Amino acid sequence: MPQEKLFKDRNFRIVQGVTLMAVLGVSSISPAFPRIMEALNISEAEVGMLIVAFTIPGVVLTPFIGILADRIGRKRILVPSLFLFGLAGGACALVTEFDTLIVLRVLQGIGATSLATLNLTILGDLFHGERRAAAIGLNASVLNIGIAAYPLLGGSPGDIRLELPLSPAVGCHTHWPYRHFRVKQPRTQEQ
């Protein structure tokens, strides 16, 4: 069965981690909105801007990131994106000004854009036939598990300490994908 061997594939596991990071920025923070509103003395409309600030870069940058990844390589885009996502996410937990938080959420969204864009592209590069179909199907399952689990994981820590739902992105250790991720750049038609 193709799924069994996929879980042993290091690249497949890395892509699943990237997929989980891609949905982290929205799903984990939403349950903490009431606490954020209280701590920063902001309205519901303003707290909603934390999601808008995170997602707008994806709307604008996705096509450009795809083109750039095709030209210079997936890994060269993915690793700095993970770094930016983690750094901006960690900094979000340290700020006390709403305007600064919005700027950091935009930066975090820029980092997250390539994560959500490249995960399926990389699976398409790595696998073919039945293995590709299985890899993409399992990736969709991981995505949905993350979407379902992160609100619980973000809400409960938010009850303990406000900064916790804002900081899980700090766990994006870029050295691991950089050193262990092996994906060859697909050949273009010109080559």
ZIURWO-V302115 format. One record per backbone hydrogen bond with DSSP energy under -0.5 kcal/mol. NH is the residue of the N-H (numbers start at 1). CO is the residue of the C=O. Records with the same first field share a line. If there is no record, write none. Layout:
NH=CO + CO
This chain:
4=1
5=1
6=2
7=3
8=5
9=5 + 6
10=8
13=9
14=10
15=11
16=12
17=13
18=14
19=15
20=16
21=17
22=18
23=19
24=20 + 21
25=21
26=23
27=23
28=24
30=26
32=29
33=30
36=32
37=33
38=34
39=35
40=36
41=37
42=37
47=43
48=44
49=45 + 46
50=47
51=48
52=48
53=49
54=50
55=51
56=52
57=53
58=55
59=55
60=56
61=57
62=58
65=61
66=62
67=63
68=64
69=65
70=66
71=67
72=68
73=68 + 69
77=73 + 74
78=74
79=75
81=77
82=78
83=79
84=80
85=81
86=82
87=83
88=84
89=85
90=86
91=87
92=88
93=89 + 90
94=91
95=91 + 92
101=97
102=98
103=99
104=100
105=101
106=102
107=103
108=104
109=105
110=106
111=107
112=108
113=109
114=110
115=111
116=112
117=113
118=114
119=115
121=117
122=118
123=119
124=120
125=121
126=122
127=123
131=128
132=128
133=129
134=130
135=131
136=132
137=133
138=134
139=135
140=136
141=137
142=138
143=139
144=140
145=141
146=142
147=143
148=144
149=145
150=146
151=147
152=149
153=149
154=150
155=151
156=152
157=153
158=154
159=155 + 156
160=156
161=157
164=161
165=162
166=163
167=163 + 164
170=167
171=168
172=169
173=171
174=172
176=173
177=173
178=174
179=175
180=176
181=177
182=180
183=181
191=188
